Amino acid sequence: MEPISIENKPLYKINFTKMQGAGNDFVVFEKNKVERLNGDQSIMTYEEISKFTTKLSHRKLGIGCDQLIIIDDNPNDKNAAYGMGVINCDGNIDNKVLSKNLKQQLNFDSGDNIEQIIETKSGIVKTYPLLNHHLNNKDKDVIMVKVNMGTSKISRLQSEIDCNTPKTLSIQSPIQSYMYTIDIGLPYCSKLECVYVSVGVNQCVVFIDRNIELGYLDSSYGDYSKFSTINIQEISDIIQRNANGFIDIANVEFVIQSPQDKLENKVISRVVERGSGETLACGTGACGVAVASILKGYCNENTESIVEMPGGKLLIQWDPINSEIYKTGPATTVFKSQILI
C-alpha cells in the first residue's frame, strides 16, 4: 500500500506509530529517521518538526493527535537510553514530561520492572514496564508502565523564583505556598480557589465542591451526573491567559468526588491542556490532581490515588515527605504506518 500524502508536493517521509494512553493520543516517531525528500541530510530539529506539526495532528487532514512524541536516539545524557521531546498539536514545543506513550521504545523482553532512563526537556525520567500487572491486555497490545515523575514543586510568583533552586512541595509546605484565590469575572464564576502544583510543568487544580461552598462557582457545577458536560473551557482560557504572577499555567484540572469515590481513594477529573484544549487524559495533570487531593484531604497518601479522567484511570503514588511521584498507566499501540507530508 502506498503511503498517504496530505499535500500535493510532500517534503518529508515519516514512519510513525500512533499510540494512546487512557485516551490521550500521540504520534510517535524518531527524529533522526525523518526523511527530507529534497535529499537534505542535515540534522532534523524540533523547530523544523514544529512547522508541520499542525498538519500531522489535524484529525481530518492528517493523522490526528494531542501531541507529537519525538524520539532522539542521541541524547545529551549518555546514561539515557534515548531522548524524548514533546510538541503540542498547535506546534508549540513543550517542556512537559509525558510517559503513558513510552511503550514504543521500551524493551519488554528483559523481565518485569526494568528501569530505563529517558532524557526529556524537563530532566531525566525513569520508567518501569510492568509486565505482570493485572491490568495488562496482550490481545489489545496494552501494557501498564510505571514512571518516576520526579518531585512536586511549588509554583511561585515570578519575583520569588530562583531558577537554580526550585522549591519542593511537600505535606509540610505552608498552605499559602500552594493555595491561591484568583479572579475569574464570569457571571457563573466570580473567583476560584485553586491549588497550584508543578509536576514538570505547572498545574492549576480546581475542586468543584469547595468553590461552590465558598460561593465562587454556580451550584449547577456540583451536579455529579453532569460533570462530564459542564463548560470548563471558558474558565480555563481565562486562567491560562493570565498566569496571575506565575511563570505560566500549562494545564487546568477540575475535580469532583462522590462519597463512594472517597472510599476508593479516587477523584474524577477533567483537564484542559495549553495548546491542545480539553484532552481525555494527561499524565502530569493526573499527578498534579493527586498531589492537590492529598494536600486538601480528598485522598489518603498511604496508598495509590486513583485519578479517573474521561479516557481512563491513572494510578498515582505521592510520597508527601520526599515529594517523589510515581504514575502508573496504560500504553497502547493503535497502529503503525508511513506518511508523506
N, C-alpha and C positions, 0 to 999 in steps of 0.2 A: 504493500500500500504506500502510495506517495504521501509524504508529509504535507499537512495543510498549510497553505500560505494565506496570511490575512492581509497582505499587501501585494500590489501588482509587481513591485520591484523589491523583493526582500533583501535585507542587508546582512542578516545573521541566520545561522542554523543552530538550534539548541536542542539537545537531548535532555529531557526533563522527567521528573517524577511528580505526579500530583498526589499530595498527602493531606490527611486531615487528622486532627485530634480533638475529640469532643465537639466536632462541627466547625472548628477553626481551621480553615483550609489554606494550603500553601502550594506554591510551585517551587520545586527544589531542583537545582542544577549546579554543576561545578563551574566556577568562574573561569578556570583555565582551559575548559573544553568548549566554551562558546566559540563558534567558528564564524569569522567575518568572511563574507562571500566575495569581498574585493581582494582577498589574498593578504591583507594586512596581518602580520604575525606579532605585532606588539602586544604587550600585556594588557589584558582587559581590566578595566577599573570599575569600581562600584558606581562612579559618576556616569560612566558611559551606559552601564546597565540601567541606571535610573531613568535615562532618557526614553527608553522603550518599555518601561515597567507598566505604564497605564494601558498600553496595548496588550501586553501579556495578561494583565489582571482583569481586563474587561470581560464581563460574564456573558456577553452576547457576541462580541467581535474577537475575543481572544480565548485564553484557557479559563480564566476566572479564578480569583483567589483573594484572600485577605492580605497576604504578604508574599513576597518572594524570599526564599531562603537560599543564600548564595554560599556554596561550599568552596573553601580555599584550601588546596592541598599543600600549600607552602606557608604555614602560619609563622608569625614572627617568633612566637614562643615555641622552641623546638621540643619542649616537653609535651606539647599538644598534639593530638592525633591529626587534627585539622582545624582550620579557622572557619567561622561562620558569620555571615553578615545578613542583615535584615533590611529589606526595602518595603515600605508600605505601598499599598495599591495606588496611592496618589503620586508615587515616585520619590517620596522623601526617604532618605536613608535614616534608619532608626538605630538607636543605641540599646534597644531593649534586649533582654535575654529570653529567647524562645527555646522551648525544649520538647514539646509534645511531638515535634516533627523529626527528631534526630534518628529515628529508626533507619532512615535511608543510609546512614554512614556507619551504623553500629555493627560490630561483628557478633552475631548471635550464636556462633558455633563453639564458643570457648567456655561455656558454663554460665551459671547464674551469678548475678550481682557483680559483673565485671566492671571495673572502674575505667572509664575513658575520659580523657581530658580534652576539652574543646575550648578554643580561643574565640571569644566574642568581643565586640566593641565595648562591652561593659566589664570585661575581665574574663578570667578563667572560670569555666563551668565544668563540674564533674557529673557524669551520667552513669546510670546503672540499669541496663536492661534486665527486667525481672522475668526470667524465662519460665519460672514455675508459678507465677502469680495466678490465682484462681480466676481472675477476670480475663486472662488471655484467651484468644479465639483464633487458633491456627487456620481454621477453614475460611475465616474472613480476613486473615492477614492482620490481626490486631494483637499487639503486644504492649504490656504495661512497662513504662520506663520511669524510673525514679531519678530525679535530678536534684543535686545540691545547688540551690538558687542563690547561695551566698547569705549575707546577713541583711536584716532590715535596717534602714537608715531613717533619720529624721529629715523631713523636707523643711528646710529653714528659710527664713527671709533672706533675700539677696545680700542685705547689708551685714548678715551674720555668717555668711558662708566662708569657710576656709577649705578650698578645694583639695588641699593636701591631707586634711584630717577630717574626713566625713564622720559625722556623729552617729553612733549606733543607737537604734531604737530598741528598748527592752522594756520589760514589765516595770522596771524601776524608773523609767523616764518620767519626768514631770508631765502631768496631763496637758499643760499649756504648750508643750513641745510638739504635740500632735493633734490637739483639738482646736478647731477654728470655726468661727461663725462668719459666713460671708453673705454679702447682699446679692440677691438674685433679681428682685424687682419685677416679677411677673404677677399677674392677678391671682394665680393659684399657688404661688410660691414666692413669698417675700424675702426670706432668708433661708440658709441651710446651715445646720451644724454638721461639720464634716470631720472625718479623720484622715489626716494626710500621712501617707506612708511611702517610702521609697524602696522599691524592690527592683533594682536595675534602673528603672525609671519611676517617676512619681505617680502615685495613685491617690485619687480623691474618693473616699468611701462615704456613702450617704446611707444612714439607717432610716428607713421609711417611718417606722413607728415612733422613733424618738422625735423626728421633726414634726410629725403630726401632733404629738404630745406637747411640743413647745409652741404650737400654733403657727409654725412657719409654712407648713405644707397642707394643701387641701385634704380633707379627710377621705375623699374618694380614692386617694392613692393607697389607702390602707386596706382596700378590699383584696384579700389574698387571692381570690379566684380570678381577679382581673389584672394581676401583677404583670402578666406577660404582654398585656396590650396597652398599658399606660404610656403616655408620652414622656420619654426621658431625653429625647434628642435636643429639645429646645433648652432645657436646663443645662445639659452637658455642653452645648455650644457656648453658653454664657460663661461657664466655669473654664472651659478650655481657651476662650479668647482672653480672659482676664485671669492671669495666674495669681492675682492677689498678693503680689510681692515675692512669690516663689520663683524658682528658676523656670519651671514650666509645669503644667499638669498634662500628662500624656493620656491617662485613662481615667474615666469616671465610672464608679460602680454604685449601683443602687441595690440595697439589701433588705430582705424581708425574712421573717422567721415565724413559723407557727409553733404552738406548744409541742406538737409531735416532732417537729424539726429540732426543737431544743433537746428533747430526749435522745435524739440520734446524733447530737453534736453536729448539726447541719444547718447551713443557711442557704437561702435561694438568692441568686444574684443575676442582674443583667449588667452588661458593660458596653460603654461607648469608647472606642479607641481613637485616638488622634490619628487622622489620616486615613482611617478605614471606616469610621462610623460604628454603628452597633454591630457587634460580631456575636457569633454563637458561643464563643468561649475565649478566654485569654489566660495564659499561664501566669504571667506576672500579676495580672489583675486578681486572679484567684488567690495568689499569695498575699496580696495586699488586703483582700477581704478577710482572709483567715486571721492575719495579724490584728487587724482592726476589731474583728469579732471577739478575739480573746481579750484584747485591751478593754473592750466595752462590756465584757461579761456574757456575750451571746454564746460563746463556745468555751470548752474546757481545754486548757493547754496540755493536759496529761495524756491525751490521745489524739489521733488524727482528726482534724476538722474536715468535714465534707462540704465543699463548695459546689452547689449544683447550679450550672448555667444552662441556657436553652439547649446547648449541644450535648450536654452530659455532665458527669460528676468528675471533679478533681479532688484528690486527697492531699491535704496539706498538713505537714508537721512543723510546728514552730517551737523552738526552744526559747522561752521568754527570758532566759538568763543570758545565754551567749548569743541569742538573736539569730541563730542559724536556721535556715528554712529548707525543707525538703518537699518536693512536689512529685506526686505520682499520678500519671495519666496515660491514656491510650495513645499509641502511634499506629496509624493505619495507612497503608499504601492503597490509593484509589486506582491509579493506572500509570503506565509509563508510555511515553510517546516522543515524537520529534516535531518541532515546529519551525517554519521559516517565517521570519519577521523583518 
